């Protein structure tokens, strides 16, 4: 047998090789334990990420479902077909009123395109920018809600067929005027709607 002194003179490699797995120094055992823990954490990360992703997807589905339900309650579903602005569709009905609101949006878009430096409504707040007392506190939403009532009062004495023709012609004329850089009639219409009492949805 070799003496203790001889054993101590071994190189670092020889010293390590002289031990079995059972006789491994405590420091090395601790290091292996740390390595195992690091590996366990490393393998756990993808699993945690997958769980977080699944939770996020589930939450997103819930939000989408809620928004869809709210839209269907309000009758503002994006699946609603766009109505043709022909005289037959401008009736004193829910469909006719929806078409009037649809046309108001189209005319506003045209107005913004033709007069980008002087918008009738503020892009951020939606407030009306007309310099009249009646426009104070009025927004694009309140004006659009009033529009069907305005046309029904404007052409109250017309029968069903005449009413549809009159409203269709009114919007055709407004669009033509804006395309020809004639903004006066459109602003006059907005002024008249601002002066009307507010209408609830």
C-alpha positions as a Python dict, from the first residue, in 0.01 Angstrom:
ca = {
    (1, 'X'): (0, 0, 0),
    (2, 'X'): (114, 353, -76),
    (3, 'X'): (160, 596, 208),
    (4, 'X'): (-63, 896, 264),
    (5, 'X'): (219, 1131, 156),
    (6, 'X'): (255, 946, -173),
    (7, 'X'): (-115, 973, -234),
    (8, 'X'): (-104, 1350, -172),
    (9, 'X'): (171, 1390, -431),
    (10, 'X'): (-62, 1274, -708),
    (11, 'X'): (-165, 1519, -975),
    (12, 'X'): (-513, 1669, -974),
    (13, 'X'): (-622, 1424, -1246),
    (14, 'X'): (-475, 1129, -1065),
    (15, 'X'): (-634, 1240, -739),
    (16, 'X'): (-979, 1262, -897),
    (17, 'X'): (-942, 928, -1071),
    (18, 'X'): (-843, 753, -751),
    (19, 'X'): (-1193, 800, -608),
    (20, 'X'): (-1498, 590, -690),
    (21, 'X'): (-1841, 747, -732),
    (22, 'X'): (-1917, 653, -372),
    (23, 'X'): (-1598, 816, -240),
    (24, 'X'): (-1655, 1143, -440),
    (25, 'X'): (-1566, 1458, -244),
    (26, 'X'): (-1859, 1654, -99),
    (27, 'X'): (-1782, 1965, -310),
    (28, 'X'): (-1821, 1769, -635),
    (29, 'X'): (-2147, 1612, -513),
    (30, 'X'): (-2285, 1961, -438),
    (31, 'X'): (-2183, 2085, -783),
    (32, 'X'): (-2363, 1793, -949),
    (33, 'X'): (-2672, 1871, -743),
    (34, 'X'): (-2666, 2232, -864),
    (35, 'X'): (-2627, 2118, -1224),
    (36, 'X'): (-2930, 1890, -1192),
    (37, 'X'): (-3137, 2179, -1052),
    (38, 'X'): (-3027, 2408, -1336),
    (39, 'X'): (-3121, 2143, -1592),
    (40, 'X'): (-3459, 2092, -1424),
    (41, 'X'): (-3525, 2468, -1438),
    (42, 'X'): (-3412, 2483, -1801),
    (43, 'X'): (-3649, 2201, -1904),
    (44, 'X'): (-3931, 2358, -1697),
    (45, 'X'): (-3912, 2691, -1885),
    (46, 'X'): (-4070, 2566, -2212),
    (47, 'X'): (-4346, 2398, -2014),
    (48, 'X'): (-4419, 2720, -1824),
    (49, 'X'): (-4412, 2921, -2148),
    (50, 'X'): (-4662, 2681, -2308),
    (51, 'X'): (-4893, 2712, -2006),
    (52, 'X'): (-4873, 3093, -2017),
    (53, 'X'): (-4946, 3092, -2391),
    (54, 'X'): (-5248, 2865, -2342),
    (55, 'X'): (-5381, 3097, -2069),
    (56, 'X'): (-5332, 3404, -2290),
    (57, 'X'): (-5516, 3238, -2580),
    (58, 'X'): (-5805, 3141, -2353),
    (59, 'X'): (-5830, 3498, -2220),
    (60, 'X'): (-5820, 3638, -2574),
    (61, 'X'): (-6106, 3408, -2681),
    (62, 'X'): (-6315, 3525, -2384),
    (63, 'X'): (-6261, 3892, -2474),
    (64, 'X'): (-6347, 3832, -2842),
    (65, 'X'): (-6661, 3644, -2739),
    (66, 'X'): (-6765, 3928, -2509),
    (67, 'X'): (-6711, 4195, -2777),
    (68, 'X'): (-6903, 3988, -3034),
    (69, 'X'): (-7193, 3951, -2790),
    (70, 'X'): (-7199, 4326, -2719),
    (71, 'X'): (-7198, 4403, -3093),
    (72, 'X'): (-7486, 4165, -3160),
    (73, 'X'): (-7685, 4326, -2879),
    (74, 'X'): (-7630, 4674, -3022),
    (75, 'X'): (-7700, 4558, -3377),
    (76, 'X'): (-7361, 4683, -3500),
    (77, 'X'): (-7226, 4353, -3625),
    (78, 'X'): (-6960, 4386, -3893),
    (79, 'X'): (-7142, 4106, -4082),
    (80, 'X'): (-7423, 4344, -4178),
    (81, 'X'): (-7446, 4371, -4555),
    (82, 'X'): (-7384, 4709, -4710),
    (83, 'X'): (-7709, 4847, -4851),
    (84, 'X'): (-7733, 4989, -5201),
    (85, 'X'): (-7821, 5363, -5194),
    (86, 'X'): (-8117, 5327, -5432),
    (87, 'X'): (-8456, 5490, -5385),
    (88, 'X'): (-8630, 5159, -5297),
    (89, 'X'): (-8402, 5109, -4994),
    (90, 'X'): (-8460, 5457, -4844),
    (91, 'X'): (-8780, 5371, -4662),
    (92, 'X'): (-8914, 5489, -4327),
    (93, 'X'): (-8794, 5165, -4171),
    (94, 'X'): (-8499, 5030, -3973),
    (95, 'X'): (-8328, 4935, -4298),
    (96, 'X'): (-8392, 5279, -4448),
    (97, 'X'): (-8259, 5451, -4135),
    (98, 'X'): (-7948, 5234, -4138),
    (99, 'X'): (-7891, 5325, -4502),
    (100, 'X'): (-7914, 5697, -4418),
    (101, 'X'): (-7647, 5654, -4148),
    (102, 'X'): (-7436, 5457, -4395),
    (103, 'X'): (-7461, 5740, -4648),
    (104, 'X'): (-7373, 6000, -4384),
    (105, 'X'): (-7048, 5812, -4318),
    (106, 'X'): (-6969, 5801, -4690),
    (107, 'X'): (-7031, 6175, -4728),
    (108, 'X'): (-6814, 6250, -4424),
    (109, 'X'): (-6530, 6037, -4570),
    (110, 'X'): (-6559, 6230, -4895),
    (111, 'X'): (-6556, 6561, -4706),
    (112, 'X'): (-6239, 6459, -4518),
    (113, 'X'): (-6075, 6357, -4848),
    (114, 'X'): (-6163, 6681, -5026),
    (115, 'X'): (-6103, 6917, -4731),
    (116, 'X'): (-5836, 6751, -4511),
    (117, 'X'): (-5719, 7085, -4366),
    (118, 'X'): (-6068, 7189, -4252),
    (119, 'X'): (-6243, 6883, -4107),
    (120, 'X'): (-6602, 6933, -3992),
    (121, 'X'): (-6532, 6704, -3695),
    (122, 'X'): (-6224, 6667, -3476),
    (123, 'X'): (-6037, 6347, -3566),
    (124, 'X'): (-5955, 6257, -3203),
    (125, 'X'): (-6260, 6364, -3001),
    (126, 'X'): (-6521, 6350, -3281),
    (127, 'X'): (-6655, 6692, -3175),
    (128, 'X'): (-6819, 6915, -3433),
    (129, 'X'): (-6598, 7210, -3538),
    (130, 'X'): (-6870, 7432, -3687),
    (131, 'X'): (-6853, 7785, -3547),
    (132, 'X'): (-7215, 7802, -3436),
    (133, 'X'): (-7363, 7783, -3083),
    (134, 'X'): (-7571, 7475, -3170),
    (135, 'X'): (-7256, 7277, -3256),
    (136, 'X'): (-7122, 7304, -2901),
    (137, 'X'): (-7115, 6958, -2742),
    (138, 'X'): (-7223, 6790, -3067),
    (139, 'X'): (-7021, 6493, -3193),
    (140, 'X'): (-7023, 6289, -3510),
    (141, 'X'): (-7214, 6015, -3326),
    (142, 'X'): (-7494, 6247, -3213),
    (143, 'X'): (-7527, 6397, -3561),
    (144, 'X'): (-7548, 6054, -3729),
    (145, 'X'): (-7818, 5945, -3483),
    (146, 'X'): (-8021, 6253, -3578),
    (147, 'X'): (-7985, 6206, -3955),
    (148, 'X'): (-8276, 5961, -4015),
    (149, 'X'): (-8510, 6183, -3810),
    (150, 'X'): (-8397, 6488, -4007),
    (151, 'X'): (-8480, 6333, -4345),
    (152, 'X'): (-8813, 6191, -4224),
    (153, 'X'): (-8911, 6542, -4109),
    (154, 'X'): (-8764, 6711, -4416),
    (155, 'X'): (-8970, 6494, -4654),
    (156, 'X'): (-9261, 6417, -4422),
    (157, 'X'): (-9527, 6500, -4685),
    (158, 'X'): (-9387, 6264, -4948),
    (159, 'X'): (-9532, 5917, -4997),
    (160, 'X'): (-9311, 5608, -4970),
    (161, 'X'): (-9186, 5613, -5329),
    (162, 'X'): (-9131, 5990, -5337),
    (163, 'X'): (-8959, 5984, -5000),
    (164, 'X'): (-8707, 5722, -5119),
    (165, 'X'): (-8635, 5917, -5440),
    (166, 'X'): (-8592, 6246, -5251),
    (167, 'X'): (-8344, 6105, -4996),
    (168, 'X'): (-8147, 5915, -5261),
    (169, 'X'): (-8123, 6231, -5475),
    (170, 'X'): (-8022, 6436, -5170),
    (171, 'X'): (-7717, 6218, -5104),
    (172, 'X'): (-7626, 6194, -5472),
    (173, 'X'): (-7629, 6574, -5493),
    (174, 'X'): (-7419, 6613, -5176),
    (175, 'X'): (-7152, 6378, -5310),
    (176, 'X'): (-7141, 6552, -5647),
    (177, 'X'): (-7111, 6893, -5479),
    (178, 'X'): (-6824, 6779, -5257),
    (179, 'X'): (-6646, 6626, -5555),
    (180, 'X'): (-6682, 6966, -5725),
    (181, 'X'): (-6532, 7135, -5416),
    (182, 'X'): (-6872, 7281, -5319),
    (183, 'X'): (-6893, 7233, -4944),
    (184, 'X'): (-7168, 7480, -4850),
    (185, 'X'): (-7472, 7245, -4878),
    (186, 'X'): (-7299, 6977, -4667),
    (187, 'X'): (-7213, 7223, -4390),
    (188, 'X'): (-7567, 7362, -4407),
    (189, 'X'): (-7703, 7009, -4353),
    (190, 'X'): (-7472, 6955, -4055),
    (191, 'X'): (-7580, 7290, -3908),
    (192, 'X'): (-7949, 7191, -3936),
    (193, 'X'): (-7879, 6856, -3766),
    (194, 'X'): (-7684, 7021, -3485),
    (195, 'X'): (-7982, 7249, -3414),
    (196, 'X'): (-8214, 6949, -3373),
    (197, 'X'): (-8284, 6796, -3029),
    (198, 'X'): (-8061, 6498, -2944),
    (199, 'X'): (-8184, 6152, -3037),
    (200, 'X'): (-8111, 5836, -2836),
    (201, 'X'): (-7996, 5519, -3010),
}
